Amino acid sequence: MTRVRIVPLLALAVLVAAPRSTAQPRRVQPPSSLRLYVLDCGRLNIPDISPYQLTKGEMATTDMALPCFLIAHPKGTMAWDVGAVPDSAFKPGGGPGTLRYATSPRPLSQQLAEVGYAPADITYLAFSHFHWDHVGNGNLFAGSTWLVQKSERDIMFADPPSPRTEPANFRALEKSKTVFLPAGDHDVFGDGTVVIKSTPGHSPGHSVLFLRLTNTGPVLLSGDLYHYPEERTLNRVPTTEFNAAQTVASRAAVEAFLKQTGAQLWIQHDLTANAKLKKAPAYYE
């Protein structure tokens, strides 16, 4: 027998009259053209820079930025890289969240709500790669369609897990609707404005994201193709790459693509450059 809960009229009236929580997103209509939101998912205080083949004297800073990105398209939405610190790590009452050597100022879901979205509103989820500092809020998007190369997914759910990730932070994705990406390009919305490009080397299925924005112009989000701008200017390849030769080849292909398209390269971990980007709820279009 199905039990029906009867709510007293007075209680129902209180529920109806109660103001909406500030944590609830204000729903937004799909944009008429592509938008890119940059969210602040914190920074990494790198404990050892020697694997990057750089010295402190050659660098502006050894810390790395941790941006997250929301892409809003007329046909849907996509989250690209979702930070290191899961929302579950934040304590009630505020204050930053931490994980390993990452610190984040605010929960990602809170920042999405300020733009007008809840995690359940995100059509697609994609990571540049599987490492812990890019997949920290994977569980929030278990209801999205996950776009991933099979090699990346296989590592994420391997037993024993890779020491370069935190399985508890994306475990819910194991049962998500999943689309395996080809080794080349994947046009997310079918119009050439949001394209995931395969750039293996840093990890087996590493990718970068190309965006064709109407006013800003074309932009390429680097993932970890480069970590520091000095890697690019000084031509340094980290010793921690899954396959250094593939990294060199992927970088050469991307540099050629940048010249061909005139796209800006946004090195995601570049702390100085990231500080200059406008953050959500502002956006690029």
Steps between C-alpha positions, in 0.01 A plus 500: 500500500631846411508736795404860422635772722243772575648842554291731721376810322687731735829319444440503126440872508827552686686293240352699215570833665854419609766686301721298267839412644786707367671172412238429234606599148306763311403319183628651178389461142741344249723774356463610140873441442785318673606614848802403707495539879825479699446379857754530781580151626808615688873439468773241538799567724745278313734329750771409245555669164797288391284267283412800283865548400487859624669695779339763722724762344345431159141526620257776591341273763504133589133494604238388250148624438206260520225634275182316414300580188134507404412513132146615421383432144154551343470119485622419851775540757834339579730501803871481414736407786336522841777578744689305763303561820156333508207697636471235771833620646358841596387535860165662587536866578745587227875503470723347233512132414823305464627177346866394478675827406190663346288774656164619368316812620140391440300194396455459125124443530468836676680675216282325242189611687610863475508461122157336498583130475492193719721198426186320379467763223834410341456303179858378458801445722855480364845499660825590333633190677447279803744651754362589843522877458263497201231252609434598862129570455426221256230357726294819468444426130400133509176596322686659207623320190870432555724559197823306552763297322480134598867496604431772757191331640681167527772658714248681719327176596807277509573284802722600671428865419760733356679705767442801276129513570238482776238235407255603771452835327369353172370157599141594406604539135545124465128466424459826307398514137837493324616585149848376407690759301702427186876549488452812286251785544151491651258780403281515811201694360556431130569858389875535551474736799595247772755238395688256723839431342708193583851590623649189667823508693435643843257210542393233249182682400585861581291761313477874450186703429450735206231769525391731220360803684326772298645809669807366681615296204632144503645369827679174581491371859824314560421239763851396606659515156697776672494571876713813516545757220875453540465141379384644171747786467800293616388178331509284813320166525421368850648167603160389630341469155340166419673516161743789444526436124123520467499823701755655261292392200175625654657836582627536143154419362335751732750775416427444131127511572538827691675658200235366264202624701646803678371358827617621840661231714377513858742298714257389766752474785666837419436689826591844365293472182205344681488786750435738210199306369154619598326249723142382512233626506672711232568309179673503163297478181 
